[in-house]
């Protein structure tokens, strides 16, 4: 495909993803998509043309079916029915002409995968690439002739991508996107941003709203990580490559993460969630360490030795983390 047509194709797909999210995602995500689309289409006449084509496609296609394909994680019963539905086949629109007048190329492979709380899942793709989904994650995969696309809607996925110089592997999220040829890395979508960490190889990262042909905002190598905030700020850090996706081996690894975020991360893996007192002093505490997922009590026992907190057993497997100054005689 000529470079000009490829650029138009990517602009069309970017606009269509935003249109689908605007109409089919949860209210907060839909509002974010509407704002992003409005700003994006004003940046360039080509963006406006792509947006008009995407809106026309939305109107001419079964929009309800599109919403089913792009929605946030469905119920368990619906998830089973949707697991391998042909997500981006719908982006072909069966004969709708693209901006250049050429038909959209139907993907050769699609996959929709999602996990519930305390559930992980692994998928090996046709080219040998591997996806490891952390709990409460949702991703859609489509393989085209000239590229491989993952749309990460929620949660975290560790990607181990098979090299293919003719088909880059791209990850789209509401906060930004990443592209690789072959490498191992993780991508996590949070309410306030996107985190990419590289185990080996190189990954290019773009903030949300960047044109399809723009230079990347940053490039990461082994041990590099970046957090792209919802406002577009890039926060770089270093990580141990072996710690990336350590949850696959049964470990949660924290490196200076705020305590309330660490508790939220634990709760992805627990059927009985932990609670933390909503106080700024607790949120400002930072946690560093490695803990076995199958033994959350080890984490709770270690926590008071790390920070001035107490852990209150509340019965039925529930625990509350509080500041030590509020401890009462029955707390331990």
Secondary structure, DSSP 8 states (H G I E B T S, - for coil): --HHHHHHHHHHHHHHHHHHHHHHS-HHHHHHHHHHHHHHHHH-HHHHHHHHHHHHHHHHS-HHHHHHHHSS---HHHHHHHTT--TTTGGGGGG-B-TTS-B----SEEEEEE--TT--EEEE-TTS-EEEE-SS-EEEEEE-SSEEEEEEEEEEEEEE----TTSEEEEE-SSEEEEESS-EEEEEEETTEEEEEEEES-EEEEETT--TTS--SEEE-TTEEEEEETTS-EEEEE--GGGTTGGGGTEEEEEEEEHHHHHHHHHTS-SS--EE---HHHHH-EEEEEEETT-HHHHHHHHHHHSSEEEEEEETTEEEEEEGGG--TT--
